[in-house]
Amino acid sequence: MRVNDDMTVEVALAVMAGARVEYLTVCDGDEESTGSVSLVRLAGLRDSAAYTDRVQLRDLLDGGVLASSH
């Protein structure tokens, strides 16, 4: 399943639950794949001290502070 990189972690988790998938392919504004995220990684991030409800999927992929959070 493909989603945009501006999706928040909370929305991504809801999409994954609804679609019953364990991975999402993350795409930029040009619909180019920029990476993927797993349910395990997102759930782990949500439980970490670094998490806020404003974290977007691009924050996990672009080398930002959260990029190395697993």
N, CA, C and O atoms as a Tinker XYZ file with bonds, in Angstrom:
   280  protein
     1  N      0.846000   -1.167000    0.000000    73     2
     2  CA     0.000000    0.000000    0.000000    64     1     3
     3  C      0.897000    1.237000    0.000000    63     2     4     5
     4  O      1.874000    1.302000    0.747000    81     3
     5  N      0.562000    2.214000   -0.840000    73     3     6
     6  CA     1.355000    3.435000   -0.983000    64     5     7
     7  C      0.659000    4.604000   -0.294000    63     6     8     9
     8  O     -0.553000    4.781000   -0.421000    81     7
     9  N      1.444000    5.402000    0.440000    73     7    10
    10  CA     0.911000    6.582000    1.123000    64     9    11
    11  C      1.876000    7.743000    0.930000    63    10    12    13
    12  O      3.044000    7.540000    0.597000    81    11
    13  N      1.383000    8.963000    1.142000    73    11    14
    14  CA     2.226000   10.150000    1.023000    64    13    15
    15  C      3.075000   10.345000    2.268000    63    14    16    17
    16  O      2.691000    9.953000    3.370000    81    15
    17  N      4.244000   10.961000    2.071000    73    15    18
    18  CA     5.179000   11.140000    3.176000    64    17    19
    19  C      4.743000   12.190000    4.190000    63    18    20    21
    20  O      5.355000   12.305000    5.252000    81    19
    21  N      3.694000   12.962000    3.886000    73    19    22
    22  CA     3.210000   13.946000    4.849000    64    21    23
    23  C      2.172000   13.365000    5.813000    63    22    24    25
    24  O      1.638000   14.082000    6.660000    81    23
    25  N      1.892000   12.080000    5.684000    73    23    26
    26  CA     0.957000   11.406000    6.589000    64    25    27
    27  C      1.588000   11.312000    7.975000    63    26    28    29
    28  O      2.782000   11.041000    8.101000    81    27
    29  N      0.784000   11.536000    9.014000    73    27    30
    30  CA     1.306000   11.400000   10.371000    64    29    31
    31  C      1.383000    9.925000   10.761000    63    30    32    33
    32  O      0.738000    9.068000   10.157000    81    31
    33  N      2.178000    9.661000   11.770000    73    31    34
    34  CA     2.321000    8.295000   12.268000    64    33    35
    35  C      0.972000    7.761000   12.748000    63    34    36    37
    36  O      0.639000    6.605000   12.487000    81    35
    37  N      0.201000    8.584000   13.441000    73    35    38
    38  CA    -1.110000    8.142000   13.933000    64    37    39
    39  C     -2.024000    7.716000   12.793000    63    38    40    41
    40  O     -2.671000    6.672000   12.868000    81    39
    41  N     -2.077000    8.524000   11.736000    73    39    42
    42  CA    -2.924000    8.188000   10.591000    64    41    43
    43  C     -2.394000    6.932000    9.906000    63    42    44    45
    44  O     -3.171000    6.064000    9.509000    81    43
    45  N     -1.079000    6.835000    9.769000    73    43    46
    46  CA    -0.482000    5.651000    9.139000    64    45    47
    47  C     -0.835000    4.384000    9.914000    63    46    48    49
    48  O     -1.157000    3.358000    9.314000    81    47
    49  N     -0.777000    4.450000   11.223000    73    47    50
    50  CA    -1.143000    3.289000   12.034000    64    49    51
    51  C     -2.610000    2.917000   11.833000    63    50    52    53
    52  O     -2.949000    1.735000   11.773000    81    51
    53  N     -3.475000    3.914000   11.732000    73    51    54
    54  CA    -4.896000    3.646000   11.493000    64    53    55
    55  C     -5.118000    3.030000   10.115000    63    54    56    57
    56  O     -5.918000    2.106000    9.966000    81    55
    57  N     -4.414000    3.540000    9.111000    73    55    58
    58  CA    -4.519000    2.993000    7.754000    64    57    59
    59  C     -4.054000    1.539000    7.737000    63    58    60    61
    60  O     -4.695000    0.678000    7.134000    81    59
    61  N     -2.934000    1.279000    8.404000    73    59    62
    62  CA    -2.399000   -0.082000    8.442000    64    61    63
    63  C     -3.373000   -1.037000    9.133000    63    62    64    65
    64  O     -3.567000   -2.165000    8.680000    81    63
    65  N     -3.975000   -0.589000   10.215000    73    63    66
    66  CA    -4.937000   -1.431000   10.927000    64    65    67
    67  C     -6.151000   -1.709000   10.045000    63    66    68    69
    68  O     -6.625000   -2.843000    9.974000    81    67
    69  N     -6.645000   -0.682000    9.382000    73    67    70
    70  CA    -7.815000   -0.846000    8.528000    64    69    71
    71  C     -7.561000   -1.740000    7.332000    63    70    72    73
    72  O     -8.424000   -2.521000    6.929000    81    71
    73  N     -6.357000   -1.617000    6.763000    73    71    74
    74  CA    -6.010000   -2.410000    5.581000    64    73    75
    75  C     -5.397000   -3.760000    5.946000    63    74    76    77
    76  O     -5.182000   -4.610000    5.082000    81    75
    77  N     -5.119000   -3.945000    7.228000    73    75    78
    78  CA    -4.490000   -5.174000    7.718000    64    77    79
    79  C     -3.185000   -5.476000    6.988000    63    78    80    81
    80  O     -2.965000   -6.578000    6.485000    81    79
    81  N     -2.321000   -4.447000    6.949000    73    79    82
    82  CA    -1.000000   -4.594000    6.349000    64    81    83
    83  C      0.058000   -4.293000    7.401000    63    82    84    85
    84  O     -0.213000   -3.601000    8.383000    81    83
    85  N      1.259000   -4.812000    7.194000    73    83    86
    86  CA     2.344000   -4.595000    8.144000    64    85    87
    87  C      3.393000   -3.623000    7.637000    63    86    88    89
    88  O      4.280000   -3.226000    8.393000    81    87
    89  N      3.309000   -3.231000    6.366000    73    87    90
    90  CA     4.258000   -2.285000    5.770000    64    89    91
    91  C      3.516000   -1.293000    4.896000    63    90    92    93
    92  O      2.484000   -1.616000    4.309000    81    91
    93  N      4.053000   -0.075000    4.815000    73    91    94
    94  CA     3.560000    0.932000    3.884000    64    93    95
    95  C      4.725000    1.417000    3.040000    63    94    96    97
    96  O      5.825000    1.616000    3.555000    81    95
    97  N      4.495000    1.608000    1.755000    73    95    98
    98  CA     5.464000    2.255000    0.881000    64    97    99
    99  C      5.183000    3.748000    0.952000    63    98   100   101
   100  O      4.055000    4.188000    0.730000    81    99
   101  N      6.208000    4.519000    1.261000    73    99   102
   102  CA     6.063000    5.962000    1.440000    64   101   103
   103  C      6.515000    6.661000    0.165000    63   102   104   105
   104  O      7.583000    6.365000   -0.371000    81   103
   105  N      5.684000    7.602000   -0.322000    73   103   106
   106  CA     5.967000    8.320000   -1.568000    64   105   107
   107  C      6.032000    9.819000   -1.314000    63   106   108   109
   108  O      5.369000   10.339000   -0.416000    81   107
   109  N      6.840000   10.507000   -2.118000    73   107   110
   110  CA     6.936000   11.961000   -2.028000    64   109   111
   111  C      5.817000   12.609000   -2.841000    63   110   112   113
   112  O      4.933000   11.918000   -3.347000    81   111
   113  N      5.855000   13.924000   -2.964000    73   111   114
   114  CA     4.833000   14.657000   -3.694000    64   113   115
   115  C      4.748000   14.319000   -5.162000    63   114   116   117
   116  O      3.725000   14.577000   -5.797000    81   115
   117  N      5.815000   13.740000   -5.722000    73   115   118
   118  CA     5.833000   13.326000   -7.127000    64   117   119
   119  C      5.441000   11.867000   -7.299000    63   118   120   121
   120  O      5.581000   11.303000   -8.384000    81   119
   121  N      4.948000   11.256000   -6.220000    73   119   122
   122  CA     4.546000    9.845000   -6.217000    64   121   123
   123  C      5.723000    8.888000   -6.407000    63   122   124   125
   124  O      5.536000    7.734000   -6.793000    81   123
   125  N      6.935000    9.373000   -6.132000    73   123   126
   126  CA     8.125000    8.522000   -6.181000    64   125   127
   127  C      8.318000    7.874000   -4.813000    63   126   128   129
   128  O      8.189000    8.539000   -3.785000    81   127
   129  N      8.621000    6.600000   -4.800000    73   127   130
   130  CA     8.855000    5.892000   -3.549000    64   129   131
   131  C     10.108000    6.434000   -2.870000    63   130   132   133
   132  O     11.161000    6.569000   -3.493000    81   131
   133  N      9.973000    6.744000   -1.580000    73   131   134
   134  CA    11.116000    7.241000   -0.819000    64   133   135
   135  C     11.538000    6.267000    0.271000    63   134   136   137
   136  O     12.528000    6.496000    0.966000    81   135
   137  N     10.786000    5.179000    0.420000    73   135   138
   138  CA    11.124000    4.185000    1.423000    64   137   139
   139  C      9.890000    3.449000    1.890000    63   138   140   141
   140  O      8.830000    3.518000    1.268000    81   139
   141  N     10.046000    2.743000    2.995000    73   139   142
   142  CA     8.907000    2.028000    3.566000    64   141   143
   143  C      9.004000    2.072000    5.083000    63   142   144   145
   144  O     10.075000    2.284000    5.651000    81   143
   145  N      7.872000    1.867000    5.717000    73   143   146
   146  CA     7.820000    1.813000    7.178000    64   145   147
   147  C      7.015000    0.586000    7.576000    63   146   148   149
   148  O      6.104000    0.158000    6.867000    81   147
   149  N      7.370000    0.035000    8.721000    73   147   150
   150  CA     6.675000   -1.155000    9.210000    64   149   151
   151  C      5.792000   -0.806000   10.402000    63   150   152   153
   152  O      6.008000    0.191000   11.092000    81   151
   153  N      4.815000   -1.636000   10.618000    73   151   154
   154  CA     3.933000   -1.492000   11.766000    64   153   155
   155  C      4.734000   -1.546000   13.063000    63   154   156   157
   156  O      4.484000   -0.767000   13.983000    81   155
   157  N      5.684000   -2.452000   13.137000    73   155   158
   158  CA     6.507000   -2.595000   14.339000    64   157   159
   159  C      7.282000   -1.309000   14.611000    63   158   160   161
   160  O      7.347000   -0.854000   15.753000    81   159
   161  N      7.866000   -0.724000   13.573000    73   159   162
   162  CA     8.642000    0.510000   13.747000    64   161   163
   163  C      7.749000    1.667000   14.196000    63   162   164   165
   164  O      8.107000    2.414000   15.106000    81   163
   165  N      6.590000    1.813000   13.557000    73   163   166
   166  CA     5.698000    2.917000   13.919000    64   165   167
   167  C      5.149000    2.756000   15.331000    63   166   168   169
   168  O      5.056000    3.731000   16.077000    81   167
   169  N      4.790000    1.541000   15.699000    73   167   170
   170  CA     4.280000    1.298000   17.049000    64   169   171
   171  C      5.366000    1.567000   18.084000    63   170   172   173
   172  O      5.091000    2.129000   19.144000    81   171
   173  N      6.596000    1.167000   17.779000    73   171   174
   174  CA     7.712000    1.430000   18.684000    64   173   175
   175  C      7.983000    2.914000   18.835000    63   174   176   177
   176  O      8.244000    3.398000   19.936000    81   175
   177  N      7.920000    3.637000   17.724000    73   175   178
   178  CA     8.131000    5.082000   17.766000    64   177   179
   179  C      7.043000    5.757000   18.588000    63   178   180   181
   180  O      7.332000    6.647000   19.388000    81   179
   181  N      5.811000    5.349000   18.401000    73   179   182
   182  CA     4.690000    5.952000   19.129000    64   181   183
   183  C      4.870000    5.814000   20.638000    63   182   184   185
   184  O      4.405000    6.662000   21.399000    81   183
   185  N      5.537000    4.758000   21.069000    73   183   186
   186  CA     5.759000    4.524000   22.492000    64   185   187
   187  C      7.040000    5.165000   23.017000    63   186   188   189
   188  O      7.341000    5.047000   24.204000    81   187
   189  N      7.806000    5.848000   22.145000    73   187   190
   190  CA     9.080000    6.434000   22.564000    64   189   191
   191  C      8.900000    7.856000   23.088000    63   190   192   193
   192  O      7.880000    8.498000   22.835000    81   191
   193  N      9.891000    8.332000   23.813000    73   191   194
   194  CA     9.875000    9.692000   24.360000    64   193   195
   195  C      9.972000   10.749000   23.262000    63   194   196   197
   196  O      9.540000   11.882000   23.471000    81   195
   197  N     10.527000   10.408000   22.102000    73   195   198
   198  CA    10.707000   11.367000   21.006000    64   197   199
   199  C      9.423000   11.621000   20.223000    63   198   200   201
   200  O      9.379000   12.522000   19.385000    81   199
   201  N      8.393000   10.847000   20.482000    73   199   202
   202  CA     7.174000   10.907000   19.676000    64   201   203
   203  C      6.272000   12.079000   20.047000    63   202   204   205
   204  O      6.078000   12.382000   21.224000    81   203
   205  N      5.722000   12.735000   19.021000    73   203   206
   206  CA     4.605000   13.669000   19.180000    64   205   207
   207  C      3.587000   13.328000   18.101000    63   206   208   209
   208  O      3.911000   12.623000   17.145000    81   207
   209  N      2.373000   13.816000   18.243000    73   207   210
   210  CA     1.339000   13.496000   17.257000    64   209   211
   211  C      1.519000   14.249000   15.946000    63   210   212   213
   212  O      0.710000   14.097000   15.030000    81   211
   213  N      2.566000   15.054000   15.844000    73   211   214
   214  CA     2.852000   15.789000   14.608000    64   213   215
   215  C      3.930000   15.123000   13.749000    63   214   216   217
   216  O      4.252000   15.622000   12.671000    81   215
   217  N      4.479000   14.024000   14.205000    73   215   218
   218  CA     5.529000   13.336000   13.454000    64   217   219
   219  C      4.938000   12.783000   12.163000    63   218   220   221
   220  O      3.938000   12.065000   12.173000    81   219
   221  N      5.585000   13.137000   11.048000    73   219   222
   222  CA     5.152000   12.655000    9.738000    64   221   223
   223  C      6.085000   11.547000    9.276000    63   222   224   225
   224  O      7.209000   11.423000    9.762000    81   223
   225  N      5.611000   10.751000    8.338000    73   223   226
   226  CA     6.422000    9.644000    7.832000    64   225   227
   227  C      7.729000   10.144000    7.230000    63   226   228   229
   228  O      8.752000    9.471000    7.349000    81   227
   229  N      7.718000   11.312000    6.583000    73   227   230
   230  CA     8.959000   11.841000    6.001000    64   229   231
   231  C     10.020000   12.085000    7.078000    63   230   232   233
   232  O     11.216000   12.022000    6.794000    81   231
   233  N      9.588000   12.362000    8.310000    73   231   234
   234  CA    10.531000   12.578000    9.406000    64   233   235
   235  C     11.315000   11.314000    9.732000    63   234   236   237
   236  O     12.403000   11.381000   10.304000    81   235
   237  N     10.767000   10.173000    9.370000    73   235   238
   238  CA    11.432000    8.897000    9.634000    64   237   239
   239  C     12.385000    8.504000    8.516000    63   238   240   241
   240  O     13.250000    7.651000    8.709000    81   239
   241  N     12.231000    9.122000    7.346000    73   239   242
   242  CA    12.966000    8.676000    6.164000    64   241   243
   243  C     14.022000    9.644000    5.668000    63   242   244   245
   244  O     14.928000    9.231000    4.943000    81   243
   245  N     13.941000   10.926000    6.034000    73   243   246
   246  CA    14.808000   11.912000    5.392000    64   245   247
   247  C     16.071000   12.256000    6.164000    63   246   248   249
   248  O     16.691000   13.287000    5.901000    81   247
   249  N     16.458000   11.428000    7.094000    73   247   250
   250  CA    17.677000   11.700000    7.840000    64   249   251
   251  C     17.461000   12.628000    9.016000    63   250   252   253
   252  O     18.423000   13.098000    9.623000    81   251
   253  N     16.204000   12.897000    9.346000    73   251   254
   254  CA    15.884000   13.755000   10.481000    64   253   255
   255  C     16.202000   13.064000   11.794000    63   254   256   257
   256  O     16.711000   11.943000   11.820000    81   255
   257  N     15.897000   13.742000   12.864000    73   255   258
   258  CA    16.193000   13.241000   14.203000    64   257   259
   259  C     15.597000   11.856000   14.433000    63   258   260   261
   260  O     16.192000   11.025000   15.118000    81   259
   261  N     14.437000   11.614000   13.865000    73   259   262
   262  CA    13.753000   10.341000   14.091000    64   261   263
   263  C     14.120000    9.264000   13.087000    63   262   264   265
   264  O     13.657000    8.129000   13.205000    81   263
   265  N     14.941000    9.597000   12.102000    73   263   266
   266  CA    15.263000    8.634000   11.044000    64   265   267
   267  C     15.921000    7.375000   11.582000    63   266   268   269
   268  O     15.726000    6.294000   11.027000    81   267
   269  N     16.691000    7.495000   12.642000    73   267   270
   270  CA    17.385000    6.318000   13.165000    64   269   271
   271  C     16.611000    5.629000   14.278000    63   270   272   273
   272  O     17.090000    4.638000   14.830000    81   271
   273  N     15.426000    6.127000   14.622000    73   271   274
   274  CA    14.613000    5.486000   15.660000    64   273   275
   275  C     14.007000    4.202000   15.128000    63   274   276   277
   276  O     13.267000    4.225000   14.144000    81   275
   277  N     14.309000    3.090000   15.763000    73   275   278
   278  CA    13.739000    1.798000   15.331000    64   277   279
   279  C     13.079000    1.129000   16.497000    63   278   280
   280  O     12.537000    0.034000   16.354000    81   279
